[in-house]
Amino acid sequence: MFKDRLRKIYLYRNALWHMALKNLKSKYSSSVLGLYWAIINPLLIMLAVSFVFSIIFKTEINKFPFFVLSGIFPWLFFSTAISESTASILNQQGILRQFNLPKEIIPLSTVLSNFLNFLIGWIVIYPLFVFLNPGIISMFPWLIIILILNLIFICGLSLILSILNVLFRDIGQLLGFVLMLWVWVTPIFYSVDMVPQEFKWVCGINPLTPFIVYYREIIFFGKAPSLFLVFSVSILSISSLLAGLMVFSRLESNLLKRI
């Protein structure tokens, strides 16, 4: 089942790519700054959070703005891609009626467009970290690996949420609240070591924790991730994709009846 699904998506790769590019262009079509927002958004959030934690709460984390940026940048990719892909089928339901495409193409194209936006941001973000610590250049292959695994993880989750949102419209309403809580229980503005022992289980069950730790290890600390960390991220990504394909295949028969 999974092999056939992936093969069918691959056969429609050109449609997937063109839809992703169209989504990316439409996102900034009426914007003066356009794609620059891919860079501006994480930088503005970094500055705001750094002001609150460094000036007001006086955090002792060294180079705190870059510490935050190493976590908030991947988080923005995750939260934006998940939010947009969850609503993608309802927002683009006309495509399902007009064209004979694999239904998975719609949420996956939304994730891919956000991934392209994410990569554009790296053009500026990555050199900032290289300037901070030139040694991270040797970690670049590890960065490629986490980018791919991150994309796979979000693709799987987007498949699940996009079709559930069609069947249960409350999903879209609830997601904003969940993401608002999720960002604070994810070690973006703090490290896992700073979490009190009795609450470390929260980080342990948070699937985003190993992703954020992985990014931070390679672009902030300039260290290769542990094999356990690589294994954890890989298992999460593959499990997410397989679960997404399974849930989508089982529920898609009800899709056109509910839109």
C-alpha positions as CSV (number, residue, x, y, z in Angstrom):
1,M,0.0,0.0,0.0
2,F,2.7,2.5,1.0
3,K,4.8,1.7,-2.0
4,D,1.9,2.2,-4.4
5,R,1.0,5.5,-2.7
6,L,4.5,6.8,-2.9
7,R,4.9,5.7,-6.5
8,K,1.7,7.4,-7.5
9,I,2.8,10.7,-5.8
10,Y,6.1,10.4,-7.6
11,L,4.4,10.0,-11.0
12,Y,2.6,13.3,-10.3
13,R,5.8,15.0,-9.1
14,N,5.6,17.7,-11.8
15,A,2.1,18.6,-10.7
16,L,3.3,18.6,-7.1
17,W,6.2,20.9,-8.0
18,H,4.1,23.4,-10.0
19,M,1.4,23.6,-7.3
20,A,4.1,24.3,-4.7
21,L,5.6,27.1,-6.8
22,K,2.1,28.5,-7.4
23,N,1.4,28.5,-3.7
24,L,4.7,30.2,-2.9
25,K,4.1,32.9,-5.5
26,S,0.6,33.5,-4.4
27,K,1.7,33.9,-0.8
28,Y,3.7,37.0,-1.6
29,S,1.9,38.2,-4.7
30,S,0.5,41.3,-3.1
31,S,3.4,41.9,-0.8
32,V,5.9,44.7,-1.3
33,L,8.8,42.8,0.4
34,G,7.8,39.5,-1.1
35,L,10.1,36.6,-0.4
36,Y,12.1,38.8,2.0
37,W,9.5,38.0,4.6
38,A,10.9,34.5,4.8
39,I,13.9,36.1,6.4
40,I,12.3,39.1,8.1
41,N,9.8,37.1,10.2
42,P,12.2,34.9,12.1
43,L,14.6,37.8,12.6
44,L,11.8,40.1,14.1
45,I,10.6,37.3,16.4
46,M,14.2,36.7,17.5
47,L,14.7,40.4,18.3
48,A,11.4,40.6,20.2
49,V,12.1,37.4,22.3
50,S,15.7,38.4,22.9
51,F,14.5,41.8,24.3
52,V,12.0,40.1,26.7
53,F,14.4,37.4,27.9
54,S,17.7,39.2,27.8
55,I,16.7,42.7,29.0
56,I,13.7,42.0,31.2
57,F,14.2,38.5,32.5
58,K,18.0,38.7,32.1
59,T,18.7,35.2,30.8
60,E,22.2,34.0,31.2
61,I,22.3,32.0,28.0
62,N,25.3,33.0,25.9
63,K,24.5,34.6,22.5
64,F,20.9,34.3,23.3
65,P,19.5,35.9,20.1
66,F,21.3,33.2,18.0
67,F,20.2,30.5,20.5
68,V,16.6,31.5,19.9
69,L,17.0,31.9,16.2
70,S,18.3,28.3,15.9
71,G,15.0,27.1,17.4
72,I,12.4,29.6,16.2
73,F,13.4,29.4,12.5
74,P,12.5,25.6,12.3
75,W,9.5,26.2,14.4
76,L,8.1,28.8,12.0
77,F,8.5,26.3,9.2
78,F,6.7,23.6,11.2
79,S,3.8,25.8,12.4
80,T,3.2,27.6,9.1
81,A,3.3,24.4,7.1
82,I,1.0,22.6,9.4
83,S,-1.5,25.4,9.7
84,E,-1.7,25.9,5.9
85,S,-1.7,22.3,4.9
86,T,-4.5,21.5,7.5
87,A,-6.8,23.9,5.7
88,S,-5.4,23.1,2.2
89,I,-8.0,20.5,1.0
90,L,-11.0,22.7,2.0
91,N,-9.3,25.8,0.5
92,Q,-8.5,24.0,-2.8
93,Q,-11.4,21.6,-3.0
94,G,-12.1,22.8,-6.6
95,I,-8.9,21.1,-7.7
96,L,-10.1,17.7,-6.5
97,R,-13.3,18.1,-8.6
98,Q,-11.6,19.4,-11.7
99,F,-8.5,17.2,-12.0
100,N,-7.7,13.6,-11.5
101,L,-4.8,13.9,-9.1
102,P,-3.8,12.0,-6.1
103,K,-5.6,13.7,-3.3
104,E,-2.4,13.8,-1.2
105,I,-0.9,16.2,-3.7
106,I,-2.8,19.2,-2.2
107,P,-1.5,19.1,1.4
108,L,2.0,17.9,0.2
109,S,2.2,20.8,-2.2
110,T,1.4,23.2,0.6
111,V,4.2,21.7,2.7
112,L,6.6,21.8,-0.2
113,S,5.9,25.5,-0.8
114,N,6.6,26.3,2.8
115,F,9.8,24.2,2.6
116,L,11.0,26.2,-0.4
117,N,10.2,29.4,1.7
118,F,12.2,27.8,4.5
119,L,15.2,27.2,2.3
120,I,15.1,30.8,1.0
121,G,15.4,32.0,4.6
122,W,18.4,29.8,5.1
123,I,20.3,31.8,2.5
124,V,20.6,34.6,5.0
125,I,20.2,32.7,8.3
126,Y,22.9,30.2,7.7
127,P,25.7,32.8,7.0
128,L,24.8,34.5,10.2
129,F,25.6,31.3,12.1
130,V,28.8,30.8,10.1
131,F,29.9,34.3,11.0
132,L,29.2,33.4,14.7
133,N,31.0,30.1,14.5
134,P,32.9,29.3,11.3
135,G,33.3,25.7,12.5
136,I,29.7,24.9,11.7
137,I,30.6,24.7,8.0
138,S,31.8,21.1,8.6
139,M,28.3,20.3,10.0
140,F,26.6,21.2,6.7
141,P,26.0,17.5,5.7
142,W,24.2,17.1,9.0
143,L,22.1,20.1,8.1
144,I,21.0,18.6,4.8
145,I,19.9,15.4,6.6
146,I,17.8,17.3,9.2
147,L,16.2,19.4,6.5
148,I,15.1,16.3,4.6
149,L,13.9,14.5,7.7
150,N,12.1,17.6,8.9
151,L,10.3,17.8,5.6
152,I,9.3,14.1,5.8
153,F,8.0,14.5,9.3
154,I,5.8,17.5,8.4
155,C,4.5,15.8,5.3
156,G,3.2,12.9,7.3
157,L,1.5,15.0,9.9
158,S,0.0,17.3,7.2
159,L,-1.6,14.3,5.5
160,I,-3.3,13.3,8.8
161,L,-4.5,16.8,9.8
162,S,-5.6,17.8,6.3
163,I,-8.0,14.9,5.9
164,L,-9.2,15.0,9.5
165,N,-10.0,18.7,9.1
166,V,-12.4,17.8,6.2
167,L,-14.2,15.2,8.3
168,F,-14.0,17.1,11.6
169,R,-14.0,20.9,11.0
170,D,-13.2,21.6,14.6
171,I,-9.6,20.5,13.9
172,G,-8.8,23.7,12.1
173,Q,-10.2,25.8,14.9
174,L,-8.4,23.8,17.6
175,L,-5.0,23.8,15.8
176,G,-4.3,27.5,16.5
177,F,-4.7,27.0,20.2
178,V,-2.6,23.8,20.2
179,L,0.2,25.5,18.3
180,M,0.1,28.4,20.8
181,L,0.7,26.0,23.7
182,W,3.1,23.8,21.7
183,V,5.6,26.6,21.1
184,W,6.1,27.1,24.8
185,V,6.6,23.4,25.7
186,T,9.2,23.1,22.9
187,P,12.8,24.0,23.9
188,I,13.0,27.0,21.6
189,F,13.6,29.8,24.2
190,Y,15.4,27.5,26.6
191,S,17.4,24.3,26.6
192,V,16.2,20.9,27.7
193,D,18.8,21.0,30.5
194,M,17.0,24.1,32.0
195,V,13.7,22.2,32.4
196,P,13.2,20.9,36.0
197,Q,13.6,17.2,36.3
198,E,9.9,16.6,37.2
199,F,8.9,18.2,33.9
200,K,11.4,16.7,31.5
201,W,8.9,14.1,30.5
202,V,7.1,16.9,28.6
203,C,10.1,17.4,26.4
204,G,10.4,13.6,26.1
205,I,6.9,13.2,24.6
206,N,7.2,16.3,22.4
207,P,8.1,15.1,18.9
208,L,9.5,18.4,18.0
209,T,12.1,18.3,20.8
210,P,14.7,16.1,19.0
211,F,14.3,18.2,15.8
212,I,15.0,21.5,17.7
213,V,17.9,20.0,19.6
214,Y,19.3,18.6,16.3
215,Y,19.2,22.0,14.6
216,R,20.7,23.7,17.6
217,E,23.5,21.2,18.0
218,I,24.8,21.7,14.4
219,I,24.2,25.4,13.7
220,F,24.6,26.9,17.2
221,F,27.0,24.7,19.0
222,G,28.7,23.4,15.9
223,K,28.6,19.7,17.1
224,A,27.6,16.6,15.3
225,P,24.4,15.2,16.6
226,S,24.6,12.0,18.6
227,L,23.6,8.7,16.9
228,F,20.7,8.4,19.3
229,L,19.4,11.9,18.2
230,V,19.8,11.0,14.6
231,F,18.0,7.7,15.2
232,S,15.1,9.4,17.1
233,V,14.6,12.0,14.4
234,S,14.7,9.4,11.6
235,I,12.2,7.1,13.4
236,L,9.8,10.1,14.0
237,S,10.0,11.2,10.4
238,I,9.4,7.7,8.9
239,S,6.7,6.9,11.4
240,S,4.9,10.2,10.6
241,L,5.0,9.6,6.9
242,L,3.8,6.0,7.1
243,A,1.0,7.1,9.6
244,G,0.0,9.9,7.3
245,L,-0.2,7.7,4.2
246,M,-2.2,5.1,6.2
247,V,-4.7,7.5,7.7
248,F,-5.2,9.3,4.4
249,S,-5.8,6.1,2.4
250,R,-8.3,4.9,4.9
251,L,-10.3,8.1,5.1
252,E,-10.1,9.5,1.5
253,S,-13.1,7.6,0.3
254,N,-15.2,10.0,2.4
255,L,-13.4,13.0,1.2
256,L,-15.5,14.2,-1.8
257,K,-18.7,13.5,0.2
258,R,-17.7,16.0,2.9
259,I,-16.4,19.0,0.7
